[in-house]
């Protein structure tokens, strides 16, 4: 009888470690890939200037670059995620380094995108998928995956004047460093 329990227990531990190992590998691939398609967080924006152009300065300190629609190669490369059309793709840049990638989709694609990201990276490990709904704010759904360095988030915003899904990749350590530098510069400016 003891042998049966021992075999059962060892089998149970093996199944659990395989399941946890697969989930860990999914998040490891988030850190290894470091971005979207061929765009990597931390790369110099110069590498991507044939495909992206400066659009504007954001209020939070970033320079925003968007797809060069006049370049057919840029449109071909970044027009879709699999079968899902991309409405907009922004690179958020600070000191010539890509800090964040934001990809915008139609609101109807939220469930498909959530399923794709869960298949690629496992269940969200930082913020489980939650939907909050209120009369003032409309409906908002959020999920977040967190690797050792790279953060991935999915937000569905369903407000009459703003209906969109945003997928974002960022290196939270780089973002925190940028925010400290901007805060220090603002304090000096007082």
N, C-alpha and C positions, 0 to 999 in steps of 0.2 A: 504494500500500500504506500509506503514511504517513497518507493521508486516512482510510482505514478505521479505523486505530488511534486517530486523533484523534477521530473520530465516536464510536467505541466508548467511549473514555475520557470524553468529555463526557457521553455518555448515562449512563454509570456514575456520574459525579459528580452528575448531576441526580437520579438515582434515590436515591442516598444522602442528598442534602440534603433531598429530599421526605420520605423515611422518618424522618430525624432531626427535621425540622420538625414532623411529625405527633406524634411522641413528646413533643417540647417543648411543643406546644400542649396536650396532655393534662395535663401537669403544671402548665402555666399556669392551666388551668381549675380545678385543685385550689386554687391560691392565690386565684383570682378568686372562686370560690364560697365559700370560707372556712368550710365546714361541711356540714350535712346538712339537706336540705329547706329550710325557711325559717329555720333556726337558724344563726347565724353566730358563729364564735369571736371573742371580744372585745366582743360586744354586752353590754349591761346585762341582768341577769337580770330586771329589772323589766318589760322588754318581753314576757317569756314567762310571767309569773306567772299569767295566766288558764289556762295549759295545764300548768304545772309547779308542784310544791310542794316545800318544803324537807323532806328526808327525814332526813338525819343529817350529822354532822360526821365526815369521814374522818380517819384517823390521819395522812395526809400533808398536812393543812392545808386541804383542799377542803371546801366546803359542797356536799353532794350534793342535787340536785333531781331528782325523778322525775315521770312523767306523772300528772296529776290524772285518775284513772280515773273519778271522779264527773262529769267534764265530757265529755259525748258528743262535742263538737267536738275536744277534745284526743285522744280515743281514735280518732276518725275520721282526723285528720291524721297521727297517728304510729303507727298500728297495723301498718303494712306498709311494706316496701320493695318496690314492684312487687307481685309475687305471693308474696313471702316474709314470713310473719308475724314481727313484732318481739315478743320476749318482754319486753324491758325497755329503756328509754331513759333514760339519766342525763346530766344536765348537771353538770359539775364546775366550781364557781364559787369564785373567790377575789377578795375586795374587790369584790363585786357584779358582776364581769365573768366571762363564760363563758370558761374556760380550755381545757376539753376536753369532747368529746361522746363518750359510749360507748353503743353499741347492741349489745344481746344477742340472739342467735338460737339456734335449736336446732342441735345438732351436725351433723345431717344436711344442713344448708344450706351447709356450708363450701365445697364445690366450686362451687355456684351463685354464692355471694357472691364468690368469687375470680374467677370468669369475668366477673361484672358489673363489678367494680372494674378488672379488666384492660381490659375494653372501654372503660370511662370514662376511665381514666388511663394506660393502656399497661402495659407490664411493670413490676414493682416495680424502682425504681432505687436503693433504699437497702439493702434486705435481700431477696434473691430468696426465693421461696416454698420453704421447707425444712420437713421433718418430722423430728422427733427422737422416738425412742421408747425408753423404759427401763421396767424392771419397777417401780421406785419411783415414777417420775414419770408413767407412762402415756405417752400419745401427744400431742404438741403440734406444731402446724403454724403457722408465722409468715411473713408477708410485710410489707414496709414500702415506702411511697412517700414521697418527700420533695420538697416544692416549695421555693420560696425562703423561705417562712414557715410553711406548713402541712405538718404531718406526718400521714400516714394509715397506719393499721396494721390488719392482719387477723390474728387469732389463733384457732385452733381448739384447744380444750382437751378432750381425751377421756380423762378419768380417771373411774372409776366414780362417785365422789361429786360430780364437777364436770364435766358434759358441756355445753359451750357454745361458741358462736362469738362473738367480740367484734370489732366494728369500731370504731375510735377515730379521731377527728380532734382535733388539738391544734396550737396555735401554740407551737413549741418555744422561741421567744425569750421569750414570756410565761411559760411554765412555768419556764424557767431563772431569770428575774427573781424569780418567786414563791419558788423554792427558796432563792435567795440571801437574800431577806428573812426567810424562816423560819429559815434557818441563823443569820443575824445575831441574830435575836431569841433563839434558843436559846443562843447564845454569851453574850449579855448576861445570860441567866438563870442562868449557871453560878455 
